[in-house]
Every structure is written in C-alpha cells, then in structure tokens.
C-alpha cells in the first residue's frame, strides 16, 4: 500500500513540475525543432480559458477542455483497478485521433493535405 501511494505522489509531483515548465517555457517540441506538435496551443488555450476568454481559448486549440481528462486516463493505466478499463482505452485512442486530426487540419502535411 505504501509503495503505491509513494508512486502516485512521485507521479503527481513530476506532472506538476512538467506543467510548470510548460507554462513558463512553452512547447518544448516547437522550441527545439521549430515544428508545432499536435498539442501546441493547449497551454495558451488554458491561459485564455482561465482568464475568461472562451473564444480565444477555442481558437488556440479546440480540444483543450478534454486534455486534463486525457492526462488522467493515461495516468490511470498505471493503476491496476483502472488500467484494464475498456472505456479508458477507447477515450485515449479517440482523443489521440482527434489531436492528430486537428493537427492535420491546422498545419497540414505537404503532399497529404
């Protein structure tokens, strides 16, 4: 029991540090490569949402509201009781497909779109 709580605390602390770095530095993929990733705009969307500017938030990334649920669903794969849930897997695959779809519509890939 104790090791599970310790692992959850370490995971939560790591996620908090990563979120803090993202809010401070922005997208690491874009900063390193100059190419936007499928999640680019999520941080700016949440900043606008928390400031009360819904229109700009949706403009930055239309899937920003589901992102925390996606992170929780991915994290749940580590927990035995939630890890085998079929609905979690379907949600994760669906959200990933939507992220890629939004990415292709926004930025396109030369030769494909």
C-alpha positions in Angstrom: 0.0 0.0 0.0 2.7 2.4 0.9 4.7 1.9 -2.3 1.5 2.6 -4.4 1.0 5.9 -2.5 4.6 6.8 -2.9 4.5 6.1 -6.6 1.3 8.2 -7.0 2.9 11.1 -5.1 6.1 10.9 -7.3 4.0 10.8 -10.5 1.8 13.8 -9.3 4.9 15.8 -8.4 6.5 15.0 -11.7 3.4 16.1 -13.6 3.2 19.3 -11.6 6.8 20.1 -12.5 6.2 19.4 -16.1 3.1 21.6 -16.2 5.0 24.4 -14.5 7.8 24.2 -17.1 5.3 24.2 -19.9 3.6 27.3 -18.6 6.9 29.0 -18.2 8.8 27.8 -21.3 6.1 26.8 -23.8 6.1 23.8 -26.1 9.5 22.0 -25.9 9.0 20.4 -29.3 8.4 23.7 -31.0 11.3 25.3 -29.2 13.7 22.6 -30.2 12.6 21.8 -33.7 10.5 24.8 -34.9 7.7 22.4 -35.8 4.4 22.6 -33.9 3.3 19.4 -32.2 -0.3 18.2 -32.1 -0.7 19.7 -28.6 0.6 23.1 -29.5 -1.8 25.8 -28.3 -3.1 23.8 -25.3 -1.3 25.9 -22.7 -2.3 29.2 -24.4 -5.9 27.9 -24.6 -6.0 27.2 -20.9 -4.5 30.6 -20.1 -7.2 32.3 -22.1 -9.9 30.0 -20.6 -8.8 30.8 -17.0 -8.9 34.5 -17.9 -12.5 34.1 -19.2 -11.7 34.4 -22.9 -13.5 31.4 -24.4 -13.3 32.5 -28.0 -9.5 32.8 -27.9 -9.2 29.6 -26.0 -11.1 27.6 -28.6 -9.1 29.4 -31.3 -5.8 28.3 -29.8 -6.8 24.6 -29.5 -10.4 23.3 -29.8 -9.7 20.2 -27.7 -8.3 21.9 -24.7 -11.1 21.0 -22.3 -10.6 17.3 -22.7 -6.8 17.4 -22.2 -6.8 17.0 -18.4 -9.1 14.0 -18.7 -6.8 12.6 -21.3 -3.8 13.0 -18.9 -5.8 11.4 -16.1 -6.8 8.5 -18.4 -3.2 7.9 -19.5 -2.1 8.0 -15.8 -4.8 5.5 -14.9 -3.0 2.9 -16.9 -0.5 2.6 -14.1 -3.2 1.8 -11.6 -4.5 -1.8 -11.6 -8.1 -1.1 -10.9 -8.5 1.5 -13.7 -5.8 0.2 -16.1 -8.0 -2.6 -17.6 -10.9 -0.3 -18.3 -12.0 -0.6 -21.9 -13.6 2.9 -21.9 -10.3 4.5 -20.8 -8.6 2.9 -23.8 -11.3 4.0 -26.2 -11.2 7.5 -24.9 -7.4 7.7 -25.2 -7.4 6.3 -28.7 -10.2 8.6 -29.7 -8.6 11.7 -28.2 -5.3 10.9 -29.9 -7.0 10.5 -33.2 -8.8 13.9 -32.7 -5.5 15.5 -31.8 -3.9 14.2 -35.0 -6.9 15.3 -37.0 -6.8 18.8 -35.6 -3.1 18.9 -36.3 -3.5 17.9 -39.9 -6.3 20.4 -40.5 -4.4 23.3 -38.8 -0.9 22.7 -40.2 -1.3 20.1 -42.9 1.4 17.9 -44.1 2.8 18.7 -47.6 1.7 16.1 -50.0 -1.1 14.7 -47.8 -3.4 17.7 -47.4 
